[in-house]
């Protein structure tokens, strides 16, 4: 059923604005923002924090051997 009343055209325009806004927000949220995070991390040269073992020593380090 198609609307043909007094406010039908305004509702169509508003619906298209909401729909296109949601599509743009989805594209930004799913694609662009993660890409920007990776770019910023690469450009700044920051490393991710290393996880620590329960004893307090970092894992994945360059330490060899035991203690």
C-alpha positions, 0 to 999 in steps of 0.5 A: 500500500502506498501512502498518498495523504498530505504528509506522505512525501515528507514521510518518504523523505524522512524515511530515506534520510533515516535509512541512508543514515543507518547504512552510512553508520553501519559502513563506518562502524564495521569497515572504516573505524577498524581500518583507522585503528590499524593505521594509527597503531602502525603510524605511531609505532605503539605495541600492544601491552604484553600479558602477564603471568600470574607471578607477574612476569610478562609473557612473550618476552625475549627472556631465555631460561628460567627465573 
